[in-house]
Amino acid sequence: MCSTPVNVSSIKKRVTQKYSPSIEIFEIRLLSLPNLPPQYHTTNGLSPHLMSTLKKAFEMSILNFAKILQTLNPDLVIYDFKLPGAVEYASSVNIPAAQFLTYSAAVIAFWIDISYKLGEMFPFPAINLCEYEILSLKKLLKDLAVRKFPFDEGLRRSQDIILMKTCRVLDDKYMDYLSSLVSKKIVPVGTLDKESTNRDDHEETMQWLDKKHKGSTVFVSFGSEFPQGERISIRDALQEDNLERVGERGIVMEGWAPQATILQHSSIGGFVSHWMEFFDGKHEIWCANNCHAYEAAREEDGKLQSKEIAKAIRKVVVEEVGRL
């Protein structure tokens, strides 16, 4: 397994003694860029405006990866979209390479489809774009000056198969459709759902949840909407009187919350998040098991109003509409 030092430090903590004999971890050192210090050499919580810079840093460091590959001479290289040069170098030394995508098949199929067939309807009406989203997409494609999905090259070069963080239960028809779009076999590897965090590590939060009635609490997860790169505290982002108004009725957690553990608690009756956070495996599982979903209505320009979010929560948690 090969990644940047900041990722490796996290990975090592999760490789238990049971698996350590089978997993060897290597660090790839990225070239230093002025606005991307080493602690930002990860997509985990990285500000969206720095994603392209991170990709550039990986591309500039491909020779470092090549040296690792020469040393190991593996039977297979599995790469993600941040290191597309990996497949090119692997191919040059006759090592097969397969891409691994951490998005669901529904998301990838949708974006590939509309990138090549802009103006045509996606064949699965459950997923569609509003007018403001179509305008935003057209602007994005114009800015890119190409009509290709960003993952296009990596998908094309993946040898015979594409590995995806998904499963047939959640993504069956979308996997088949994506396979027809890219002419590759889609291999689901599961949702990579993390084991629940030890309750003792977040005892205060869990004790607070224990006091709530079953299904009475809403979990709101902003995820990368509060990115590391901007260092914005939740208290700075919220209006001054919001925390006082919440009082004992709610709890605000900064940093990374034990989301899988929280979602499994019996007091949780609803889950609010932006779309990227939803496609994390643990959230897909929670939603699949709880069977109610509702999208908060937006204004014509795409902006959300608090009253619409409150309305959506009320419909799912209280009125139980939006049955999947």
C-alpha positions, 0 to 999 in steps of 0.5 A: 500500500502506497500513499502520502505520509499524512495518509500513511500515519492514519492507515498504520493505526488501522492495520491491526496485528492480524493483518500486518504480516500481509500489508506493507506500507510505503510512503510517496513523497510529493513535491512541495508546493507553496499553497499545499504543505505536507499536512494537506497531501490528502483528500480527507477534508481538503478544501475543494479549491485545493483538489486540483493542486493536490492532483498536480503535486501527484503528477509532479511526483510520479518519478517517486512512485516509479522508483517504488514500483521498480523496487517492489515489481508487483503483480498488479497496481491498483490506482485512484484518480489522483495518480493517473500516471501510475497506470502509464508507468505500470503499463510501460513495464508490463504490470497490469493496473486497475482503477479503484473508485471511491464514489458509487456507481450511480454517481460515476454513471450519471456524470459520464452519461451527461458529460457525453450526452448533455441535454439528454435524459439520464435513463434512471429518472430517480437521478436528475438535474435541476435547471440551476444544476444544468447551467452550472454543469454547462459552465464547468464543461466550458471551463474545462474546454473538453466534453470528457468526464474528469475520470475518463482517462483513468477509466479507459486505461484500467485493464478489463475491470474497475474496482468500486466502493459499492455493492450490488444491493445498493448499485446493481442497475447503475453498475450494469449501466456504467459497465456498458458506458466504459466497456469494463467489468465493474467489480464491487468491493463493498462499502468499506464501512469502518468498524464502529468507534469505541464508545469510550472514546466519545463517552460524553456524546454517547451519554448525551444520546442515551438521554434522548427518546428513540428516533427523536434526534437528527444527526447533521453532518457537514463533512467537507463543507467545513474543510481543513484548508480553510480552518473555519470553526463551526462557532465562527460559521454559525450565527452568534446566538445559534449555540445559545438557542440550541442549549441542551437540546443539541450538541455541536462537535468539531472535527471528525465525529464517530459517525458510524457509531452515532448512526447506529444509536437508537435515538437517531431518527434522521440524517441530514447531509450534503450529497457527497457525504451521503455516498459514504458507505456507512450513510448508504447503509443507514439510509437503506435500513431506514427507508425514508428520504426527502430532498430539501427544496432549493430556490431557482439559483440553487440556494437552500433556505433554513425553512426548507431544510426544517420542512424536509426533516419534519417530513422524514422524521415526523411525517415519514414520507419520501419512502424509497 
